[in-house]
Amino acid sequence: MAKKNTSGVAEFEAYLNAMDHGLVAMGVKKDACSFYTLNPGLVTSMKDALADVPYSGSTLHFVAGEPPPEALIRQIVRARMVENEVRAAKKRKS
C-alpha cells in the first residue's frame, strides 16, 4: 500500500513503509511541474521511452495540462515498486 507524504515542496508516495526510499514524488510550481522518479539509474535505463519527455537526473519535467503519457508513469511506478520490494526483502533478511 502506498502512503502519501510531504517533504519540502514535493509530495511523495512511499511503498512498503520505505520512508527512506520513497516511491515517486510530484512537484508543482507556477510555470512547471516535476515528476521525481527518485532513481536516476531508472531514468537512464528508460531513455528510449523518454525520448519525447524532457528530463534531468531522476526528474521528468512538464507543464500543467501536458503531463507525460500515463503508460510511462505507470511503467515508472511499477519499476519503483519492484525496487522497493527488493529493498524491503533484503532488509527483512538482515
N, C-alpha and C positions, 0 to 999 in steps of 0.2 A: 504494500500500500504506500502511496506517495503522500508526503506531508509538506504543506506549503509553509515557507518561512520567509522572513525578510532580512536582508543583510545590506545595510547602507541604502543605496538607491535601487538595488536589484531584488526582485522577488525570485526565490528559487524553490525547486521541488527536491525533497530528499526521498530516498527509496531504501528500504530495509534498514531504517534507523542509521543510515550512513551520513550523519550530520557533518562529519569532517570531509565527506566526499559527496557533495550534493549531486542530484541527478542532472538537472539543467536549470538555467536561470533566464530571466527576461528583464531587460532594462528599457525604460521608455523616457525619452526626452522630448522637448517641444518639437524638434525637427527630425528626429531619428529614433529608431528602435534597434535594440540589440538582442540577439538570442545567443546565450552563452552555453556552449556545449560542455564546458568545464574540462575539456580534454583536447589539447592541441594536436595530439597524435591521431585522434579520431578524425579531425578535420583534414589533416594531411592525407590520411588513407582514403578519404572520400572526395578528393579534389576533382575527379571527373564528374561526380554528381553535383558538385558545387560550381560548375563552370559558369552558370548564369547568376550566381548569388555572390555579392561582394562579401568578403570575409577577411579577417586578420587574426592570427593566432588561433584561439578557440572560439572566436565570436563571429556570428553571421550578422551582417548589417542590412537594414531595410528601412523603408519609410512606412508610416502608418497607412493602411489600406492596400499595401503591396507586399504582403509577407512572403517568405519563401514557400514553395509548394508544401502542402500538408503531408504528402507522402514522404518528402525529405525529412520533415520534422519528426514524423513517426519513426523513420529509419534511425535517426539520431537518438531519439528517446529509447528505442528498443536496444540499441547498441550500448547506451549508457546503463540501462537496466542490467544487461548481462555483465558489464564491468563491475557494477556494484554487487551483483550476486556472487561473482568470483571473489571479490574482495571480502565479502561477508563470510563466505565459506572458508577462506584462508584464516580469517580472524577466529572463527569457531574452532579450527584445528589447533591454534596456538594457545 
